[in-house]
Amino acid sequence: MSLERARQLAHNMRARATENGDKEAAELAQLLHEVANGLEREIRDIKHVLQDIQHQVRNLR
């Protein structure tokens, strides 16, 4: 499962839990949503660093 899909599912879970009045489940789903968002950002940052390294290596040639 992709992180984007996990984030979407957590968002939907939170909405359903909120509608059902289940505060604990809504908080847990919010945490899952935040974790997925954080991981997506970290992966994006790592990709940018790797691209920078690639460019630097190319410039060495």
All heavy atoms as TSV, in Angstrom:
chain	resi	resn	atom	element	x	y	z
A	1	MET	N	N	0.849	-1.166	0.000
A	1	MET	CA	C	0.000	0.000	0.000
A	1	MET	C	C	0.903	1.239	0.000
A	1	MET	O	O	1.880	1.307	0.727
A	1	MET	CB	C	-0.889	-0.010	1.249
A	1	MET	CG	C	-1.716	1.231	1.397
A	1	MET	SD	S	-2.687	1.339	2.927
A	1	MET	CE	C	-3.556	-0.183	2.963
A	2	SER	N	N	0.538	2.196	-0.793
A	2	SER	CA	C	1.319	3.434	-0.850
A	2	SER	C	C	1.028	4.292	0.382
A	2	SER	O	O	-0.016	4.149	1.034
A	2	SER	CB	C	0.970	4.220	-2.112
A	2	SER	OG	O	-0.325	4.790	-2.005
A	3	LEU	N	N	1.958	5.161	0.679
A	3	LEU	CA	C	1.754	6.066	1.811
A	3	LEU	C	C	0.589	7.011	1.554
A	3	LEU	O	O	-0.160	7.354	2.470
A	3	LEU	CB	C	3.031	6.859	2.086
A	3	LEU	CG	C	4.159	6.075	2.720
A	3	LEU	CD1	C	5.422	6.913	2.770
A	3	LEU	CD2	C	3.774	5.618	4.111
A	4	GLU	N	N	0.435	7.410	0.306
A	4	GLU	CA	C	-0.691	8.293	-0.028
A	4	GLU	C	C	-2.016	7.598	0.261
A	4	GLU	O	O	-2.939	8.188	0.834
A	4	GLU	CB	C	-0.627	8.715	-1.490
A	4	GLU	CG	C	-1.767	9.627	-1.889
A	4	GLU	CD	C	-1.704	10.071	-3.345
A	4	GLU	OE1	O	-0.693	9.794	-4.010
A	4	GLU	OE2	O	-2.679	10.687	-3.797
A	5	ARG	N	N	-2.095	6.326	-0.117
A	5	ARG	CA	C	-3.329	5.561	0.132
A	5	ARG	C	C	-3.559	5.385	1.630
A	5	ARG	O	O	-4.684	5.505	2.117
A	5	ARG	CB	C	-3.236	4.203	-0.572
A	5	ARG	CG	C	-4.446	3.339	-0.403
A	5	ARG	CD	C	-5.630	3.851	-1.199
A	5	ARG	NE	N	-6.757	2.967	-1.006
A	5	ARG	CZ	C	-7.981	3.373	-0.717
A	5	ARG	NH1	N	-8.244	4.650	-0.669
A	5	ARG	NH2	N	-8.943	2.520	-0.516
A	6	ALA	N	N	-2.488	5.108	2.368
A	6	ALA	CA	C	-2.609	4.959	3.822
A	6	ALA	C	C	-3.095	6.263	4.449
A	6	ALA	O	O	-3.932	6.256	5.352
A	6	ALA	CB	C	-1.268	4.545	4.411
A	7	ARG	N	N	-2.576	7.381	3.952
A	7	ARG	CA	C	-2.995	8.686	4.460
A	7	ARG	C	C	-4.476	8.918	4.185
A	7	ARG	O	O	-5.229	9.389	5.044
A	7	ARG	CB	C	-2.144	9.782	3.823
A	7	ARG	CG	C	-2.432	11.169	4.343
A	7	ARG	CD	C	-1.575	12.237	3.670
A	7	ARG	NE	N	-1.562	12.168	2.220
A	7	ARG	CZ	C	-2.549	12.579	1.424
A	7	ARG	NH1	N	-3.631	13.093	1.940
A	7	ARG	NH2	N	-2.451	12.486	0.118
A	8	GLN	N	N	-4.911	8.573	2.980
A	8	GLN	CA	C	-6.322	8.744	2.621
A	8	GLN	C	C	-7.222	7.868	3.495
A	8	GLN	O	O	-8.271	8.319	3.960
A	8	GLN	CB	C	-6.535	8.404	1.148
A	8	GLN	CG	C	-5.921	9.392	0.195
A	8	GLN	CD	C	-5.958	8.893	-1.255
A	8	GLN	OE1	O	-6.248	7.727	-1.517
A	8	GLN	NE2	N	-5.639	9.776	-2.175
A	9	LEU	N	N	-6.803	6.629	3.697
A	9	LEU	CA	C	-7.600	5.722	4.529
A	9	LEU	C	C	-7.687	6.227	5.966
A	9	LEU	O	O	-8.756	6.173	6.584
A	9	LEU	CB	C	-7.011	4.318	4.498
A	9	LEU	CG	C	-7.190	3.544	3.190
A	9	LEU	CD1	C	-6.413	2.235	3.240
A	9	LEU	CD2	C	-8.656	3.277	2.913
A	10	ALA	N	N	-6.580	6.730	6.488
A	10	ALA	CA	C	-6.596	7.266	7.848
A	10	ALA	C	C	-7.522	8.476	7.936
A	10	ALA	O	O	-8.263	8.634	8.910
A	10	ALA	CB	C	-5.178	7.639	8.277
A	11	HIS	N	N	-7.500	9.312	6.912
A	11	HIS	CA	C	-8.396	10.475	6.881
A	11	HIS	C	C	-9.858	10.018	6.900
A	11	HIS	O	O	-10.675	10.553	7.669
A	11	HIS	CB	C	-8.109	11.307	5.629
A	11	HIS	CG	C	-9.012	12.475	5.460
A	11	HIS	ND1	N	-8.851	13.651	6.165
A	11	HIS	CD2	C	-10.102	12.641	4.676
A	11	HIS	CE1	C	-9.819	14.483	5.823
A	11	HIS	NE2	N	-10.576	13.907	4.923
A	12	ASN	N	N	-10.169	9.029	6.078
A	12	ASN	CA	C	-11.543	8.511	6.028
A	12	ASN	C	C	-11.942	7.849	7.349
A	12	ASN	O	O	-13.076	8.003	7.808
A	12	ASN	CB	C	-11.697	7.523	4.877
A	12	ASN	CG	C	-11.570	8.187	3.521
A	12	ASN	OD1	O	-11.695	9.404	3.392
A	12	ASN	ND2	N	-11.293	7.401	2.497
A	13	MET	N	N	-10.996	7.120	7.945
A	13	MET	CA	C	-11.272	6.482	9.237
A	13	MET	C	C	-11.588	7.530	10.298
A	13	MET	O	O	-12.500	7.354	11.111
A	13	MET	CB	C	-10.073	5.637	9.689
A	13	MET	CG	C	-9.891	4.348	8.927
A	13	MET	SD	S	-8.319	3.500	9.296
A	13	MET	CE	C	-8.260	3.524	11.060
A	14	ARG	N	N	-10.819	8.618	10.281
A	14	ARG	CA	C	-11.041	9.681	11.263
A	14	ARG	C	C	-12.423	10.301	11.076
A	14	ARG	O	O	-13.150	10.541	12.045
A	14	ARG	CB	C	-9.969	10.749	11.144
A	14	ARG	CG	C	-10.096	11.816	12.211
A	14	ARG	CD	C	-9.102	12.901	12.041
A	14	ARG	NE	N	-9.452	13.626	10.821
A	14	ARG	CZ	C	-8.759	14.622	10.313
A	14	ARG	NH1	N	-7.660	15.014	10.876
A	14	ARG	NH2	N	-9.156	15.227	9.216
A	15	ALA	N	N	-12.794	10.538	9.823
A	15	ALA	CA	C	-14.107	11.139	9.550
A	15	ALA	C	C	-15.231	10.224	10.042
A	15	ALA	O	O	-16.181	10.700	10.683
A	15	ALA	CB	C	-14.247	11.412	8.052
A	16	ARG	N	N	-15.114	8.927	9.757
A	16	ARG	CA	C	-16.153	7.990	10.210
A	16	ARG	C	C	-16.204	7.906	11.739
A	16	ARG	O	O	-17.284	7.875	12.336
A	16	ARG	CB	C	-15.918	6.604	9.613
A	16	ARG	CG	C	-16.361	6.490	8.167
A	16	ARG	CD	C	-16.421	5.047	7.707
A	16	ARG	NE	N	-15.152	4.358	7.861
A	16	ARG	CZ	C	-14.171	4.341	6.964
A	16	ARG	NH1	N	-14.323	4.972	5.826
A	16	ARG	NH2	N	-13.057	3.678	7.187
A	17	ALA	N	N	-15.038	7.862	12.360
A	17	ALA	CA	C	-14.997	7.769	13.817
A	17	ALA	C	C	-15.598	9.027	14.451
A	17	ALA	O	O	-16.322	8.938	15.447
A	17	ALA	CB	C	-13.558	7.567	14.294
A	18	THR	N	N	-15.303	10.169	13.872
A	18	THR	CA	C	-15.857	11.423	14.373
A	18	THR	C	C	-17.375	11.426	14.237
A	18	THR	O	O	-18.092	11.814	15.168
A	18	THR	CB	C	-15.240	12.627	13.625
A	18	THR	OG1	O	-13.829	12.611	13.820
A	18	THR	CG2	C	-15.809	13.943	14.126
A	19	GLU	N	N	-17.853	10.968	13.077
A	19	GLU	CA	C	-19.310	10.900	12.857
A	19	GLU	C	C	-19.977	9.970	13.864
A	19	GLU	O	O	-21.103	10.222	14.301
A	19	GLU	CB	C	-19.606	10.402	11.443
A	19	GLU	CG	C	-19.331	11.408	10.351
A	19	GLU	CD	C	-19.502	10.821	8.963
A	19	GLU	OE1	O	-19.911	9.648	8.837
A	19	GLU	OE2	O	-19.212	11.539	7.991
A	20	ASN	N	N	-19.271	8.890	14.216
A	20	ASN	CA	C	-19.832	7.901	15.147
A	20	ASN	C	C	-19.602	8.277	16.608
A	20	ASN	O	O	-20.018	7.555	17.506
A	20	ASN	CB	C	-19.234	6.520	14.877
A	20	ASN	CG	C	-19.648	5.972	13.527
A	20	ASN	OD1	O	-20.703	6.322	13.012
A	20	ASN	ND2	N	-18.821	5.118	12.960
A	21	GLY	N	N	-18.911	9.398	16.844
A	21	GLY	CA	C	-18.673	9.838	18.206
A	21	GLY	C	C	-17.572	9.067	18.928
A	21	GLY	O	O	-17.483	9.121	20.150
A	22	ASP	N	N	-16.750	8.348	18.186
A	22	ASP	CA	C	-15.667	7.554	18.787
A	22	ASP	C	C	-14.390	8.397	18.814
A	22	ASP	O	O	-13.583	8.383	17.892
A	22	ASP	CB	C	-15.460	6.268	17.983
A	22	ASP	CG	C	-14.521	5.296	18.662
A	22	ASP	OD1	O	-13.773	5.712	19.578
A	22	ASP	OD2	O	-14.527	4.106	18.272
A	23	LYS	N	N	-14.235	9.140	19.904
A	23	LYS	CA	C	-13.121	10.077	20.018
A	23	LYS	C	C	-11.766	9.364	19.989
A	23	LYS	O	O	-10.823	9.836	19.351
A	23	LYS	CB	C	-13.265	10.878	21.312
A	23	LYS	CG	C	-12.235	11.955	21.470
A	23	LYS	CD	C	-12.473	12.759	22.732
A	23	LYS	CE	C	-11.386	13.825	22.871
A	23	LYS	NZ	N	-11.556	14.615	24.081
A	24	GLU	N	N	-11.663	8.228	20.650
A	24	GLU	CA	C	-10.394	7.496	20.706
A	24	GLU	C	C	-9.972	7.013	19.314
A	24	GLU	O	O	-8.812	7.169	18.920
A	24	GLU	CB	C	-10.510	6.316	21.660
A	24	GLU	CG	C	-9.201	5.585	21.871
A	24	GLU	CD	C	-9.331	4.465	22.888
A	24	GLU	OE1	O	-10.327	4.420	23.640
A	24	GLU	OE2	O	-8.420	3.630	22.914
A	25	ALA	N	N	-10.908	6.458	18.566
A	25	ALA	CA	C	-10.599	5.994	17.204
A	25	ALA	C	C	-10.245	7.170	16.299
A	25	ALA	O	O	-9.355	7.068	15.452
A	25	ALA	CB	C	-11.774	5.209	16.629
A	26	ALA	N	N	-10.926	8.303	16.487
A	26	ALA	CA	C	-10.637	9.492	15.684
A	26	ALA	C	C	-9.225	10.002	15.959
A	26	ALA	O	O	-8.498	10.375	15.040
A	26	ALA	CB	C	-11.663	10.586	15.971
A	27	GLU	N	N	-8.827	9.985	17.230
A	27	GLU	CA	C	-7.472	10.422	17.584
A	27	GLU	C	C	-6.425	9.481	17.012
A	27	GLU	O	O	-5.389	9.934	16.509
A	27	GLU	CB	C	-7.335	10.519	19.103
A	27	GLU	CG	C	-8.094	11.680	19.712
A	27	GLU	CD	C	-8.058	11.693	21.232
A	27	GLU	OE1	O	-7.412	10.800	21.827
A	27	GLU	OE2	O	-8.667	12.600	21.817
A	28	LEU	N	N	-6.680	8.190	17.088
A	28	LEU	CA	C	-5.751	7.202	16.532
A	28	LEU	C	C	-5.632	7.372	15.023
A	28	LEU	O	O	-4.525	7.355	14.471
A	28	LEU	CB	C	-6.205	5.789	16.874
A	28	LEU	CG	C	-5.323	4.653	16.376
A	28	LEU	CD1	C	-3.904	4.807	16.874
A	28	LEU	CD2	C	-5.902	3.321	16.794
A	29	ALA	N	N	-6.745	7.562	14.353
A	29	ALA	CA	C	-6.726	7.764	12.900
A	29	ALA	C	C	-5.973	9.055	12.555
A	29	ALA	O	O	-5.239	9.095	11.563
A	29	ALA	CB	C	-8.151	7.808	12.349
A	30	GLN	N	N	-6.121	10.089	13.376
A	30	GLN	CA	C	-5.392	11.338	13.153
A	30	GLN	C	C	-3.890	11.108	13.262
A	30	GLN	O	O	-3.110	11.612	12.460
A	30	GLN	CB	C	-5.842	12.416	14.148
A	30	GLN	CG	C	-5.080	13.713	14.040
A	30	GLN	CD	C	-5.262	14.411	12.699
A	30	GLN	OE1	O	-6.304	14.308	12.070
A	30	GLN	NE2	N	-4.237	15.110	12.253
A	31	LEU	N	N	-3.488	10.319	14.259
A	31	LEU	CA	C	-2.072	10.001	14.418
A	31	LEU	C	C	-1.541	9.227	13.209
A	31	LEU	O	O	-0.444	9.505	12.714
A	31	LEU	CB	C	-1.848	9.192	15.692
A	31	LEU	CG	C	-1.965	9.957	16.997
A	31	LEU	CD1	C	-1.888	9.006	18.187
A	31	LEU	CD2	C	-0.889	11.012	17.103
A	32	LEU	N	N	-2.316	8.279	12.723
A	32	LEU	CA	C	-1.910	7.521	11.536
A	32	LEU	C	C	-1.771	8.443	10.325
A	32	LEU	O	O	-0.837	8.313	9.534
A	32	LEU	CB	C	-2.925	6.408	11.240
A	32	LEU	CG	C	-2.955	5.253	12.234
A	32	LEU	CD1	C	-4.149	4.353	11.941
A	32	LEU	CD2	C	-1.658	4.481	12.200
A	33	HIS	N	N	-2.684	9.363	10.202
A	33	HIS	CA	C	-2.654	10.335	9.113
A	33	HIS	C	C	-1.375	11.177	9.195
A	33	HIS	O	O	-0.686	11.385	8.193
A	33	HIS	CB	C	-3.899	11.221	9.198
A	33	HIS	CG	C	-4.063	12.166	8.074
A	33	HIS	ND1	N	-3.645	13.472	8.156
A	33	HIS	CD2	C	-4.595	12.006	6.839
A	33	HIS	CE1	C	-3.917	14.077	7.020
A	33	HIS	NE2	N	-4.491	13.219	6.199
A	34	GLU	N	N	-1.050	11.635	10.385
A	34	GLU	CA	C	0.145	12.451	10.584
A	34	GLU	C	C	1.421	11.650	10.310
A	34	GLU	O	O	2.370	12.182	9.726
A	34	GLU	CB	C	0.161	13.024	11.995
A	34	GLU	CG	C	-0.905	14.078	12.219
A	34	GLU	CD	C	-1.032	14.510	13.665
A	34	GLU	OE1	O	-0.174	14.132	14.503
A	34	GLU	OE2	O	-1.998	15.228	13.969
A	35	VAL	N	N	1.446	10.393	10.715
A	35	VAL	CA	C	2.613	9.542	10.446
A	35	VAL	C	C	2.800	9.362	8.944
A	35	VAL	O	O	3.914	9.492	8.422
A	35	VAL	CB	C	2.476	8.171	11.150
A	35	VAL	CG1	C	3.498	7.172	10.635
A	35	VAL	CG2	C	2.607	8.330	12.657
A	36	ALA	N	N	1.728	9.074	8.235
A	36	ALA	CA	C	1.816	8.900	6.781
A	36	ALA	C	C	2.287	10.189	6.110
A	36	ALA	O	O	3.136	10.152	5.213
A	36	ALA	CB	C	0.463	8.454	6.212
A	37	ASN	N	N	1.759	11.323	6.549
A	37	ASN	CA	C	2.203	12.616	6.006
A	37	ASN	C	C	3.689	12.832	6.257
A	37	ASN	O	O	4.430	13.249	5.363
A	37	ASN	CB	C	1.425	13.776	6.637
A	37	ASN	CG	C	0.155	14.096	5.904
A	37	ASN	OD1	O	-0.002	13.776	4.740
A	37	ASN	ND2	N	-0.761	14.731	6.597
A	38	GLY	N	N	4.116	12.548	7.478
A	38	GLY	CA	C	5.517	12.725	7.829
A	38	GLY	C	C	6.426	11.829	7.010
A	38	GLY	O	O	7.486	12.259	6.533
A	39	LEU	N	N	6.017	10.586	6.826
A	39	LEU	CA	C	6.823	9.663	6.023
A	39	LEU	C	C	6.891	10.106	4.565
A	39	LEU	O	O	7.950	10.010	3.933
A	39	LEU	CB	C	6.258	8.246	6.129
A	39	LEU	CG	C	6.472	7.543	7.467
A	39	LEU	CD1	C	5.702	6.229	7.502
A	39	LEU	CD2	C	7.944	7.318	7.731
A	40	GLU	N	N	5.777	10.605	4.034
A	40	GLU	CA	C	5.788	11.108	2.656
A	40	GLU	C	C	6.776	12.267	2.516
A	40	GLU	O	O	7.529	12.331	1.546
A	40	GLU	CB	C	4.392	11.581	2.239
A	40	GLU	CG	C	3.450	10.472	1.870
A	40	GLU	CD	C	2.103	10.998	1.399
A	40	GLU	OE1	O	1.531	11.895	2.068
A	40	GLU	OE2	O	1.637	10.516	0.369
A	41	ARG	N	N	6.774	13.172	3.484
A	41	ARG	CA	C	7.714	14.305	3.452
A	41	ARG	C	C	9.156	13.832	3.533
A	41	ARG	O	O	10.026	14.324	2.806
A	41	ARG	CB	C	7.416	15.287	4.596
A	41	ARG	CG	C	6.257	16.216	4.324
A	41	ARG	CD	C	6.184	17.340	5.354
A	41	ARG	NE	N	6.123	16.862	6.731
A	41	ARG	CZ	C	5.006	16.549	7.384
A	41	ARG	NH1	N	3.841	16.667	6.789
A	41	ARG	NH2	N	5.053	16.132	8.626
A	42	GLU	N	N	9.414	12.880	4.429
A	42	GLU	CA	C	10.773	12.368	4.584
A	42	GLU	C	C	11.264	11.701	3.299
A	42	GLU	O	O	12.404	11.917	2.883
A	42	GLU	CB	C	10.850	11.369	5.744
A	42	GLU	CG	C	10.675	11.991	7.108
A	42	GLU	CD	C	11.776	12.966	7.469
A	42	GLU	OE1	O	12.939	12.755	7.076
A	42	GLU	OE2	O	11.472	13.954	8.154
A	43	ILE	N	N	10.415	10.926	2.672
A	43	ILE	CA	C	10.792	10.257	1.424
A	43	ILE	C	C	11.062	11.284	0.336
A	43	ILE	O	O	12.024	11.175	-0.427
A	43	ILE	CB	C	9.714	9.239	1.003
A	43	ILE	CG1	C	9.748	8.035	1.944
A	43	ILE	CG2	C	9.897	8.799	-0.446
A	43	ILE	CD1	C	8.626	7.055	1.745
A	44	ARG	N	N	10.219	12.298	0.268
A	44	ARG	CA	C	10.410	13.373	-0.714
A	44	ARG	C	C	11.751	14.076	-0.484
A	44	ARG	O	O	12.508	14.327	-1.419
A	44	ARG	CB	C	9.241	14.353	-0.635
A	44	ARG	CG	C	8.997	15.158	-1.872
A	44	ARG	CD	C	7.685	15.920	-1.874
A	44	ARG	NE	N	7.122	16.311	-0.594
A	44	ARG	CZ	C	6.047	15.751	-0.039
A	44	ARG	NH1	N	5.415	14.772	-0.649
A	44	ARG	NH2	N	5.586	16.165	1.123
A	45	ASP	N	N	12.064	14.356	0.782
A	45	ASP	CA	C	13.335	14.992	1.112
A	45	ASP	C	C	14.520	14.117	0.729
A	45	ASP	O	O	15.517	14.600	0.189
A	45	ASP	CB	C	13.403	15.334	2.605
A	45	ASP	CG	C	12.462	16.452	3.016
A	45	ASP	OD1	O	11.921	17.154	2.113
A	45	ASP	OD2	O	12.256	16.624	4.238
A	46	ILE	N	N	14.417	12.829	1.009
A	46	ILE	CA	C	15.494	11.892	0.660
A	46	ILE	C	C	15.690	11.841	-0.846
A	46	ILE	O	O	16.827	11.849	-1.334
A	46	ILE	CB	C	15.197	10.489	1.234
A	46	ILE	CG1	C	15.338	10.519	2.763
A	46	ILE	CG2	C	16.126	9.430	0.620
A	46	ILE	CD1	C	14.810	9.277	3.456
A	47	LYS	N	N	14.594	11.823	-1.593
A	47	LYS	CA	C	14.700	11.814	-3.056
A	47	LYS	C	C	15.424	13.055	-3.559
A	47	LYS	O	O	16.252	12.991	-4.461
A	47	LYS	CB	C	13.320	11.720	-3.702
A	47	LYS	CG	C	12.706	10.350	-3.624
A	47	LYS	CD	C	11.339	10.328	-4.290
A	47	LYS	CE	C	10.716	8.966	-4.234
A	47	LYS	NZ	N	9.374	8.940	-4.843
A	48	HIS	N	N	15.120	14.212	-2.958
A	48	HIS	CA	C	15.783	15.460	-3.368
A	48	HIS	C	C	17.275	15.421	-3.060
A	48	HIS	O	O	18.092	15.859	-3.871
A	48	HIS	CB	C	15.127	16.665	-2.701
A	48	HIS	CG	C	13.775	16.974	-3.255
A	48	HIS	ND1	N	12.760	17.483	-2.488
A	48	HIS	CD2	C	13.258	16.846	-4.500
A	48	HIS	CE1	C	11.684	17.638	-3.237
A	48	HIS	NE2	N	11.958	17.259	-4.459
A	49	VAL	N	N	17.626	14.891	-1.904
A	49	VAL	CA	C	19.042	14.779	-1.554
A	49	VAL	C	C	19.750	13.851	-2.531
A	49	VAL	O	O	20.852	14.153	-3.005
A	49	VAL	CB	C	19.217	14.283	-0.100
A	49	VAL	CG1	C	20.655	13.886	0.185
A	49	VAL	CG2	C	18.740	15.349	0.887
A	50	LEU	N	N	19.128	12.731	-2.858
A	50	LEU	CA	C	19.732	11.799	-3.805
A	50	LEU	C	C	19.889	12.435	-5.189
A	50	LEU	O	O	20.905	12.226	-5.860
A	50	LEU	CB	C	18.905	10.514	-3.900
A	50	LEU	CG	C	18.955	9.616	-2.667
A	50	LEU	CD1	C	17.971	8.459	-2.817
A	50	LEU	CD2	C	20.354	9.109	-2.411
A	51	GLN	N	N	18.922	13.234	-5.602
A	51	GLN	CA	C	19.035	13.937	-6.882
A	51	GLN	C	C	20.187	14.938	-6.853
A	51	GLN	O	O	20.940	15.054	-7.819
A	51	GLN	CB	C	17.728	14.652	-7.227
A	51	GLN	CG	C	16.626	13.727	-7.668
A	51	GLN	CD	C	15.303	14.445	-7.858
A	51	GLN	OE1	O	15.123	15.582	-7.415
A	51	GLN	NE2	N	14.369	13.782	-8.519
A	52	ASP	N	N	20.336	15.639	-5.735
A	52	ASP	CA	C	21.450	16.580	-5.602
A	52	ASP	C	C	22.786	15.853	-5.694
A	52	ASP	O	O	23.717	16.325	-6.358
A	52	ASP	CB	C	21.371	17.347	-4.275
A	52	ASP	CG	C	20.248	18.366	-4.239
A	52	ASP	OD1	O	19.717	18.721	-5.320
A	52	ASP	OD2	O	19.897	18.806	-3.124
A	53	ILE	N	N	22.885	14.714	-5.043
A	53	ILE	CA	C	24.115	13.924	-5.097
A	53	ILE	C	C	24.384	13.466	-6.530
A	53	ILE	O	O	25.524	13.544	-7.002
A	53	ILE	CB	C	24.036	12.722	-4.134
A	53	ILE	CG1	C	24.049	13.219	-2.689
A	53	ILE	CG2	C	25.182	11.735	-4.391
A	53	ILE	CD1	C	23.729	12.147	-1.667
A	54	GLN	N	N	23.343	13.033	-7.222
A	54	GLN	CA	C	23.498	12.623	-8.622
A	54	GLN	C	C	24.048	13.766	-9.463
A	54	GLN	O	O	24.955	13.571	-10.270
A	54	GLN	CB	C	22.149	12.202	-9.213
A	54	GLN	CG	C	21.883	10.745	-9.175
A	54	GLN	CD	C	20.571	10.427	-9.900
A	54	GLN	OE1	O	19.629	11.217	-9.881
A	54	GLN	NE2	N	20.516	9.271	-10.512
A	55	HIS	N	N	23.512	14.950	-9.296
A	55	HIS	CA	C	23.968	16.107	-10.058
A	55	HIS	C	C	25.424	16.434	-9.739
A	55	HIS	O	O	26.207	16.756	-10.641
A	55	HIS	CB	C	23.081	17.328	-9.800
A	55	HIS	CG	C	21.687	17.181	-10.319
A	55	HIS	ND1	N	21.381	16.895	-11.630
A	55	HIS	CD2	C	20.490	17.286	-9.682
A	55	HIS	CE1	C	20.069	16.814	-11.780
A	55	HIS	NE2	N	19.508	17.048	-10.617
A	56	GLN	N	N	25.767	16.340	-8.467
A	56	GLN	CA	C	27.145	16.622	-8.074
A	56	GLN	C	C	28.105	15.604	-8.684
A	56	GLN	O	O	29.190	15.960	-9.137
A	56	GLN	CB	C	27.275	16.633	-6.554
A	56	GLN	CG	C	26.607	17.826	-5.915
A	56	GLN	CD	C	26.662	17.781	-4.403
A	56	GLN	OE1	O	27.336	16.941	-3.812
A	56	GLN	NE2	N	25.942	18.694	-3.763
A	57	VAL	N	N	27.703	14.343	-8.698
A	57	VAL	CA	C	28.545	13.294	-9.279
A	57	VAL	C	C	28.697	13.522	-10.782
A	57	VAL	O	O	29.802	13.397	-11.337
A	57	VAL	CB	C	27.974	11.883	-8.982
A	57	VAL	CG1	C	28.667	10.810	-9.815
A	57	VAL	CG2	C	28.080	11.570	-7.493
A	58	ARG	N	N	27.622	13.882	-11.442
A	58	ARG	CA	C	27.687	14.163	-12.878
A	58	ARG	C	C	28.631	15.329	-13.174
A	58	ARG	O	O	29.337	15.322	-14.155
A	58	ARG	CB	C	26.308	14.479	-13.432
A	58	ARG	CG	C	25.449	13.272	-13.617
A	58	ARG	CD	C	24.163	13.633	-14.347
A	58	ARG	NE	N	23.249	12.506	-14.260
A	58	ARG	CZ	C	21.977	12.576	-13.925
A	58	ARG	NH1	N	21.439	13.768	-13.652
A	58	ARG	NH2	N	21.229	11.514	-13.875
A	59	ASN	N	N	28.618	16.323	-12.303
A	59	ASN	CA	C	29.483	17.496	-12.498
A	59	ASN	C	C	30.950	17.181	-12.259
A	59	ASN	O	O	31.815	17.931	-12.692
A	59	ASN	CB	C	29.033	18.652	-11.601
A	59	ASN	CG	C	27.709	19.244	-12.044
A	59	ASN	OD1	O	27.339	19.142	-13.221
A	59	ASN	ND2	N	27.000	19.860	-11.125
A	60	LEU	N	N	31.245	16.100	-11.568
A	60	LEU	CA	C	32.633	15.698	-11.320
A	60	LEU	C	C	33.288	15.093	-12.566
A	60	LEU	O	O	34.498	15.067	-12.677
A	60	LEU	CB	C	32.708	14.683	-10.174
A	60	LEU	CG	C	32.364	15.214	-8.782
A	60	LEU	CD1	C	32.368	14.065	-7.776
A	60	LEU	CD2	C	33.331	16.304	-8.370
A	61	ARG	N	N	32.460	14.607	-13.457
A	61	ARG	CA	C	32.996	13.921	-14.657
A	61	ARG	C	C	33.555	14.879	-15.652
A	61	ARG	O	O	33.437	15.959	-15.844
A	61	ARG	CB	C	31.893	13.109	-15.320
A	61	ARG	CG	C	31.443	11.979	-14.420
A	61	ARG	CD	C	30.364	11.201	-15.085
A	61	ARG	NE	N	29.841	10.226	-14.113
A	61	ARG	CZ	C	28.823	9.473	-14.355
A	61	ARG	NH1	N	28.191	9.524	-15.494
A	61	ARG	NH2	N	28.412	8.620	-13.464
